[in-house]
Amino acid sequence: MASSVNNNEQRQLLLLPGFMLDQTLWDDMREGLQQLGQLHFGDLGQDDSISAMAARVLRQAPPRFVLIGFSMGGYVAQAIMQQAPERVTALALLNTSARQQDPREIAGNKMQLELARQVPFKGLTSRALASSLHPDLAHDRVLLERLQAMALRNGKEVFIRQLSALRSDGYAELHKIQCPTLIVASSNDQLSSVAESRQMLEQIATARMALVENCGHMTPLEKPQQLLQILSGWLTGIDALPA
């Protein structure tokens, strides 16, 4: 038991949020995560490219860490694996993808950017917020207000920077990942599909995948305890591997 506690005390967990989210994304899991290691939270709000976000996170990160990237944070996590793989002891990719944005998405982002530069920022649209949750939770006022509060705290400039960050095709790079990797997908995720997660799984030799049933995109808010259990079991399994 003592050695397990020591491992947890030494482990550094670096968590990366998604688009227009912040570290309060992890609030419902924070106490449990703190039992798994020391928490660090990456800042994805200061840069307008995925590679620059990754470089900033690395400058502020501990020397070695377990990397946990959610949604857009998963793209940044993949960029970190390209920039400094030797610093990542294990990788968790939550509700994310390595898929490139298609022309329709890029055109839609450009329209949103043009509008955002012209008008005051009032948060994300109700449609955008609802689409990130399981259909049964699309009108859950508590969850919707938590998501909107994060967006408003980030504000207009972060919205513009993050929306400007193009996501390139990362599938060809995934085979280079050699550390223990966990991929988490949710059955009712309307933003990152289970098929995309399985495609990532096929490319990473060291990966395993967990599927969260009856859950939308916002797994840390919708199913925090189940996600915590998945992460805890995965890290315990890594600890049990021979050195």
N, C-alpha and C positions, 0 to 999 in steps of 0.2 A: 504493500500500500504506500509506503514512504517513497519508493522510487517512482510510482505513478504520480504522486503529488509533485515531486521534483521535476518530472518531465513537463507537467502542466505549467509549473512556475517558469520554466525556461522557454516554453513555446511562445512564439510571437505570432499573433493572428492579425493580418492586415486585411481589412474589409473595404470593398469598393462598392458604392451605391450605384443605382441606375439613373436614368435621365431625370433631371430636376428633383432628385431625392437628396437626402442628407443622412447623417449618422443616426437620426432618430428612426430610420427604417428598421434598425436592429433593436429598438427599445424593448420589445416583447421577448427578445431572446438574450438581452444583454447579460442578465445575471447568470444564465446558464453558460453563455459564451465565456464569461470571465472565469468559470471553473475549468475551461479548456486551455486558457492561456491569457497572456497580456494582450489587450486590444489596442489596435491602431486603426485610424480611419483615414483613408485616402481622400484628398481634395481633388475633385474632377471639375471644379467650377471656374478655373482660372485660365484654361487653354481652349483653343478652337480646333485641335486635332487630337486624334486618339494617341498618336505617338508622343506628342508633347505632354498629354495627360500622364502617360506612362512614365516619361522621364521625370516629371515633377514628383510623382508618387515615389519613385526610386530615390530621389534626392532626400526625401523626408522619411524614408522607411528604415527600420532596423537592418542590420547587416544580413540576417537570414530570417525568413518568415514563411508561415503558411499563408497563401494568397487565396482570398475568397472574393470572387467578383460576381456581382448580380447584374443581369441585364446589360446595359451599356458598360457597367463596370467589368463585365465578362470580356468585352472587346478590349478594354484597357488591360485586363489581366493577360490576355493573349499577347498584346504588344509588350508587356513586361517580360513574358517568356521569351520573346525574340531579343529583347535588349539585355537582359541579365538573368538568364535561366539558372545560373549557378547560385543565385541568392534565394531561390524559391525551393523550399523543402517539400511542399505539397501544394496542390492546386485544386480549388473547387470552383466550378463554373455553374452558376445558378441561373436558370431561366434566361439563357443567353444563346448565342449562335455564333457562327463564323461566316455567316452569309453576307455577301455584298449587297448594298442598297441598290435597288433597281431604278431605272430612269424615272418611273412614275413616282417613287418615293422621293428621289432627289428633287424633282420638279415641285412636288408638294411642299417639301422643306423650304425651297426657295420662295414660294408664295407666302409661307408663314413668316419667313425672315423679313420679307419686304413689308408685310403688315406690322410685324413686331417693332420694326424700326420707326414706324410712323405713329403708333398709338401707345398710350400708357399700358403697362403690363398688369393684367388683372388675374393672372393665374392661368392654369390649363383649362381647356374647355370641358364641360360636363361629359361630353362624348368621349374625349380622350381618357378622362379619369375612369369612367364606367368600363371602357374596353379593357382596362388593365386588371379588372377584377373578374372573378367567377360570375356568370350571369345572375346567380341567385343573390350576389352581394352588390350588384350594380347600383342599387339604391340604398346601400348601407351608409347612413349619414356620417357615422363615426369614422369609418374607413375613408370615405370620400373627403371628409374635412381634414383628416390627417395627411392625406396625399396632397390636398390643395395647400395646406399650411407649409409643407416642405417646399412646394413650388414657389410660393410667395416669399419664403425666406431666401430662396436662391435669387429670385428677382429677374428683371429684364435682361441684364447683361449676361448672366449665366445662361439664360434661355437662348440668347443669340449665339453665344459661344458653343454651347453643346449641340444646338441644332445645326451649326455649321460644320461640325466634326463628321466628315464622311467615313463610312465604314467599308473597308475594302474586303475582298475575298480572302479569308484567312485559312480556308480548309487545307491548302497546300502546305501550310507551315505546321499544322498540328502534329504531324508524324515526328517532329523534332522534340516534342515534349517527352521527357523521360522520368519525371518525378511522379509519385503517386497522385492520381487525378480522380476527382469525383465530379460527375455531371448530374445535375438535378433538373428534372423537367416536371411540368405540371400538366395534368390531363386536359384541363380546360384553358390553357394559356392561349390567348388570342394574338399575342405579340411575338412569342418565340415558340415555335411548334415542337412537338415531341419528335417529329421526323428530323428536324434540324439537330436536335440533341443526339439522336441516334447516329446521324451522319458524323458528328464530332466523335462519338464513341468509337466508331469504326476506324478513325484516323489516329487515335491515341492508344498505343499499345498498353499503357499502364492504367488505363481508365476503367472505371466501373460506373454504372448509372443507377440512379434511384428515381422512381416515378411517384409523384405525389398525386393521389387521386382526388377528384372533386375540388380542384383548386385552380384559380386563374393565375395570372402572371405574378401577382404580388405575394409570393409564397411567404416571405418573412413577416408579412402582416396578416395573411389569411390563415396560414398553418404554421405559426412560429414554433410551437412545441414539437411538431412532427419534424420540421426542418432541423431543429436543434438536435433531436434524437438521431437523425440521419448523419449530421456532421460529427456528433460525438462518437457514434459507432464507427464511422470511417476513420477518425483520428485514433481511436483505441486500436483499431486493426493495424494502422501504420506503426503504432508503438510496439505492437507484438511482432513485427517483422524482424528478422535477424539483421544485425548491424552490418 
